[in-house]
């Protein structure tokens, strides 16, 4: 039995320079995303954890800036 690939949460800067996140399945479908931007990467990671409590089911990647 194989374990399904986890979702990926991508943390990135938006066009205004603030931080947002998007959670996608391995096939690319959006599961959830930030409903507002955050001033810091740390605040964004806290928001990810709040909205996605199943931390063992996704990976977090941060876009380079």
C-alpha positions as CSV (number, residue, x, y, z in Angstrom):
1,X,0.0,0.0,0.0
2,X,1.4,3.4,-1.0
3,X,0.9,6.6,1.0
4,X,-0.8,9.3,-1.0
5,X,1.4,12.4,-1.8
6,X,0.7,15.3,0.6
7,X,-0.8,18.6,-0.4
8,X,1.6,21.6,-0.7
9,X,1.1,24.9,0.9
10,X,3.0,27.6,-0.9
11,X,3.8,30.9,1.0
12,X,4.6,33.8,-1.3
13,X,4.6,37.6,-1.6
14,X,1.7,39.2,-3.5
15,X,1.9,42.1,-5.9
16,X,1.8,44.6,-2.9
17,X,4.7,42.8,-1.2
18,X,2.7,41.2,1.5
19,X,2.5,37.5,2.3
20,X,-0.1,35.0,1.3
21,X,-0.5,31.2,1.1
22,X,-2.3,28.7,-1.2
23,X,-2.8,25.0,-0.4
24,X,-2.9,22.7,-3.4
25,X,-3.3,18.9,-4.0
26,X,-0.7,17.0,-5.8
27,X,-2.8,17.3,-9.0
28,X,-2.8,21.1,-8.6
29,X,-6.3,21.7,-7.4
30,X,-6.6,24.6,-4.8
31,X,-7.9,23.3,-1.5
32,X,-7.7,26.6,0.5
33,X,-6.0,29.9,0.4
34,X,-5.4,33.0,2.4
35,X,-8.4,35.3,2.5
36,X,-6.1,38.3,3.4
37,X,-2.5,39.2,3.2
38,X,-0.1,39.3,6.1
39,X,2.8,41.7,6.9
40,X,5.3,39.0,7.8
41,X,6.1,35.4,6.8
42,X,5.7,34.3,10.4
43,X,2.2,35.7,10.6
44,X,1.4,33.8,7.3
45,X,2.8,30.5,8.7
46,X,0.6,31.0,11.8
47,X,-2.4,31.6,9.5
48,X,-1.6,28.4,7.6
49,X,-1.5,26.4,10.8
50,X,-4.8,27.9,12.0
51,X,-6.7,27.1,8.8
52,X,-5.0,23.8,8.1
53,X,-4.7,21.9,11.4
54,X,-3.8,18.6,9.7
55,X,-0.1,19.4,9.5
56,X,0.9,15.9,8.7
57,X,-1.0,16.0,5.4
58,X,0.8,18.9,3.7
59,X,4.3,20.3,3.0
60,X,5.1,24.0,3.3
61,X,7.3,25.7,0.7
62,X,8.2,29.3,0.7
63,X,8.9,31.2,-2.5
64,X,12.2,33.0,-2.6
65,X,12.1,36.7,-2.5
